[in-house]
Amino acid sequence: MSCDHPLDAEYLHPSDATAVDLFEHGDALAIRLALPCPECGETLELVAEVDSVRETDYKLPLEDAEEQYD
């Protein structure tokens, strides 16, 4: 089965996605994500190229820092 639904950020949440790989794509870092299609539930693979990096106040691991999501 092939999913061709357009992805809408309104129906996607960070907890839906799982990072499955980090790799070099040319001169950039890329991240491979797996997440379910919000319309049909089919598992999708997304590849996102990193275009900026900055420091953050997040404390890792994120599961231990629930106050960051409030």
C-alpha positions in Angstrom: 0.0 0.0 0.0 1.3 3.5 -0.8 0.4 6.6 1.1 0.2 9.8 -0.9 -1.7 11.9 1.7 -0.2 15.4 2.2 1.3 15.9 5.6 -0.2 18.6 7.8 1.7 19.8 10.8 -1.6 20.5 12.6 -2.1 16.7 13.0 1.5 15.7 13.8 3.1 15.9 17.2 6.7 15.4 18.3 5.7 12.3 20.3 4.5 10.7 17.0 8.0 10.7 15.5 10.9 8.5 16.2 14.5 9.4 15.0 15.9 6.2 13.4 19.1 7.5 11.9 21.5 10.5 11.9 23.8 10.6 8.8 25.8 12.9 6.6 24.0 14.1 3.4 26.6 15.9 1.4 28.1 18.5 3.7 25.1 18.6 6.0 23.7 16.5 8.8 20.4 14.7 8.1 17.9 12.9 10.3 15.7 10.0 9.3 12.4 10.0 11.1 9.6 7.4 11.2 6.0 8.5 11.9 2.5 7.4 11.1 0.4 9.1 8.5 -2.3 10.9 10.5 -4.9 10.0 7.8 -4.3 6.3 7.1 -1.8 5.2 9.8 0.8 4.0 7.3 4.3 4.3 8.6 6.2 7.0 6.8 9.9 7.7 6.6 11.0 11.4 6.4 14.5 12.7 5.9 15.2 16.2 7.2 18.4 18.0 6.5 19.7 20.2 9.3 20.1 23.8 8.1 20.9 25.4 11.5 22.2 24.5 14.9 22.0 26.5 18.1 22.4 26.0 21.8 19.2 25.4 23.8 18.1 25.3 27.5 16.7 21.7 27.1 18.0 19.2 29.6 18.6 15.7 28.3 17.1 13.2 28.4 13.9 15.0 27.5 11.7 12.4 29.2 13.0 13.6 32.6 12.2 17.2 31.9 8.4 17.4 31.5 8.3 21.0 32.5 9.8 21.9 29.1 6.6 20.9 27.4 4.4 23.2 29.5 
